[in-house]
Amino acid sequence: VFSDICMSLVKFPSAFFKGRVNMCAALCYEILKCCTSKVSSTRNEASALLYLLMRNNFEFTKMRTFLRTHLQIIIALSQLIADVALSGGTRFQHSLLIINNFANNNRPMKATAFPSEVKDLTKRIRTVLMATAQMKEHEKDPEMLVDLQYSLDKSYASNSEFRKMWLDSMAKTHVKNGDFSEAAMCYVHVAALVAEFLHRK
C-alpha cells in the first residue's frame, strides 16, 4: 500500500498539490496515524512516505515551499488529538526523528531551504503536542484551557485556516462553559478571517 501511494505521488503530484486539499488532507491524516503504530516497519514506512510527501510538494512548487503539506499535517495532527486517535507519543517522536534524518541526509536538498522547513515543521508539531498535553492537564480550568488554545492560535497567525480551526475550538469551550459573549467574539474573528481571505482572492 505504501509503495502504491508513493507511485501515485510521483505520477500524479497535481492531484495532491493543486486545487482542492481533500486528497492531501486525507493522506496526511492516515499517515500520521501510522506514525504511531506499534509495528516498527509500519512506522518506518509511514515516516518515509510523509517525508516523500513533503519533498514532492517542495519540488512541485519549484523548490519554494511545501506549505500545503505543512498545513495539512498540522490540521491532521489537531484532528487526531481531538478524535483521541493519537496515542504512542514516544513512537510518534521516533517517527519525527526519522523524517528529520531523511531531510538532513538528502544531499540534493541540502543547498535548499527544505531541511530547515522540515525542522520548523517538526518543531511546530512538538509545540502542538506539548500544548495539547497541557490542555488535558487543565481541562477542568476553562480559563487556562482557552489561554493555551489562544497561544496555539497565535503561533499560526500567518495561516487563516489553522487559526480558524483553533478559534472554532475556543468557541466550543466557551459555549460549553456558558461564556456566550466570548464564544461570539471567537466567531466574529472567524468571520473576519474568512472575509480577509475572500478579499485577497
N, C-alpha and C positions, 0 to 999 in steps of 0.2 A: 504493500500500500504506500509506504513512504517513497519507494523508488518511482512509483507511478505518479505520485504528486510532484516529485522532483522533475520528472519528464514534462509534466503539464506546465510547470513554472517556466521551464526553459523554452518550450514550444509556443506557449500562449501567454506571454507576460502581460499583454494588454488586458486580458480577462481579469487579472488581479490588480493591476496598477493604473488602470484608466477607467473613467466613467464611474459607475456606482461601486460602493465599497463592499457590497454584500459578500462576494467571494473571499476577499482578503480578510474581512472581519470574521467570517465563519471559520476560515482556515486557522487564523491566529488563536481563536478560542479553543479549537480542538488540539492544536499543537501544544499550547500551554498546559492543557490537561495531561497530555502525555509526558510533559517535562517533569511531572511529579510522580510518575509511575514507579511502582515497587520493582519493576523489571528493568535492570540497568541497560540492557540492549535497546529497549523501547525509549528510555530517557536519552540515550546517546543519539539514536536516530532522530528523535524529536528535536534535540538541540541542533543537530546538523541541518535539519530541514528549516528550522527557524532562522538559522544563520544564512542559509541559501535564499530564503525569502527576503531578508534584509539586503543581502548583496545584490540580488537580481533587481530589487526595487531601486537601489542606488545606481546600478548600470542602466536601468530603464530611463532614469532622469538625466542620463549623460553625465554621471559622476557628480551630481549636485547634492542630492539628499535622498533619504528613504523615509520621509516624513509620514507618508500614508501608512507604511508598516509600523513605524514607531507609534503612531497614534492608535492604530487598531490593536496593537499589543497591550498598551496601557488600558484601553477600554475593555478588552477581553479579560485582562487581569482583574479589573474592578468588578466586572460581571461575575467572574469565577468566585471572587471573595463574597459577593452578595448572594450568589447561589449556594454558598458553602461547598463548592466543588473543588476548592483549592486546599489540599492537605499535603503533608510531607514537605514542610518548609526547608529542611536540610537537603532533601533530594532536589528541590527546585533551585536552591542556591548552587548546588553542584552543576546543574544544567546551565546556569548563568555563567559559571566559571568556564565551562566548555565553549560557550559562544564567544566569550572574551578571548580565549586562547585561539580560536579559529581566526578571529579578526586580527589579532596581533601577529599571527604567523603566516598570514596570506601576503606573500611578497608583492604581487602586482598592485595590491590595495594600499601598501604602506605609504606610498607617496601622496595618497589622497586623504580627505577628511574622514573617510569611512571608519577607521579604527577608533578615532575619538568620538564619533557619533554613536558607535556601538557601546563604548564605555559610558557615555552620557545616558543612553537608554537603560543599561543595566543598573546604573546608579539611581535613576528615577524609579525603576521597578522596586529596588530595595527601599526607597523612600516610601512608596505606596504600601509595601508590605509592613514596614515599621509603623506607619501611621494607622493602618487598619488593625494591627495588633494592639496599639494604644486605644483605638476606638472600642475594641472588645473589653479592655480593662475598664473603660469609663462609660460603658453603655447605660449605666444607671445614673450617670451625671450628665444630663442633657446639655448643659451649657458647655462643658468640656468637650463633649462629643461633637457639637456643632463647631466649636473652635478648631478642632482637628480637621473637620471636613473643610472648613474655610481656608485653613493653611494649605491643604492639598489643592483646593480650587485656585488659590493664588499662585501656587508653584507652576500652574499651567495657564497663566494669564494670557499668553500669546495664542492659545488654542481654544476657539469658541466651543467646539464640540465636546471637548473634555470638561471645560468649565460648566457647560450646560448640564452634563451628567451629574457633577458634584452639587450644583445648585439645586437640581431636582431632588437629590438625596437629602440635602439640608432641609428643603421644604417639607419632605415627608416626615423628617424628625420633628420639625416644628409643629406640624399638624397633629402628629401622634401625642405631643405634649400639650396640645391646646393653645399653642402660641400662633394664632392665626395671622396677626399683623406681620410677624417675622416671616411666616411662610409666604404671605403676599409679596413682601419685599424680594424674596428669592425669585418668585415668578415674574416680578417686574424686571429683575436683572436678566432673566432668561429671555423675556420678550425683547429687551434692549439688545442682547447678543444676536438674536435672530434678525432683528431689524438692521443692525450693523452689517451682518453677513449678506443680507439681501441687497442692501445699498451698495456694498462693494461689488456684488455680482452685476 
